[in-house]
Amino acid sequence: MEWTDEIIARLRQLWDEGLSTAEIGRRLNISKNSVVGKAHRLDLPARPSPIRRDISGARPSRPAPARVTGPTLPSLAIA
């Protein structure tokens, strides 16, 4: 794939419109990874992750189990 000035201008335009990297790739007939790489090399502004996390539904973390301290069994010697 050769990045012509026209394709780069179109990439910048679609990026500014807020399209996803996958959608830009489809419109330019190139892979999403090509779009990501070129956007990085052009130093285009970063985007927030499209993956939304619902932290309200997340399970609360459990504390580590308490360590038991006290007498231990004697070690067995094998003859």
N, C-alpha and C positions, 0 to 999 in steps of 0.2 A: 504494500500500500504506500503510495506516495502522498504526502501531506502537501497539497497545493495551497496557495494563499486563499483560494475560494473555499476550500473545505475547512481550513482553519477558521476563516471568518464565520462560516456556518456553525461550526462547533462552538465558537464563542457566543454566537447569538442564541443557540439552543441552550447553552449553559446558563446564560443570563435569564432566559425564560423559566429556568428552574426545572427543566426536564431531567428525568433520571438518566444515568449513564447508559442503562440498557436501552431506553427509548432513543437517546441520541444515536447510539450505535445502530439501531434499526433504521433510523431515518437516513443515516449516512452510509448504510450497508457495510458496516465494519463491526468488529467485536466490541463488547462492553469494556474489555480489558484494554483495547487500543484507545478507547475514549479516556479511560482512567489514566493511562500512562501519558497521553498527550496533554490532558488537563493538568497533570502534575508538572510536566516539563514546561508548560506555558505559565505556570504559577497562577492558575485560576483560583479564585477563592474557594476554600474548603466548604464542604457541605456537611450538615448534620447527618448522622446515620438514619436511613429510612426505617430501621427496625425500632419499633416502639416497645418499651418495656413497661409492663404494668406492675409497679412495685407494690401496689396494694394487695395483689393476689399472691405475692411471693410468700413462701413459707418462712416463718421466723427462724433464725439460726438457733440451734440448740447449744447449750453450754457443753463443754467437753465433760465426759464422765469423770467423777471424782476418783482419784487414785486411792486405792485401799492401802493403808499402812498398818503395820502390826506384825504379829508373829508370822513367820514363814515356816514351811515344812523343811526339815533337815534334808540336806542333799544325800542321795544314796550313792554309795561307792560300789562300783562294779568290779568284781575280782577277776 
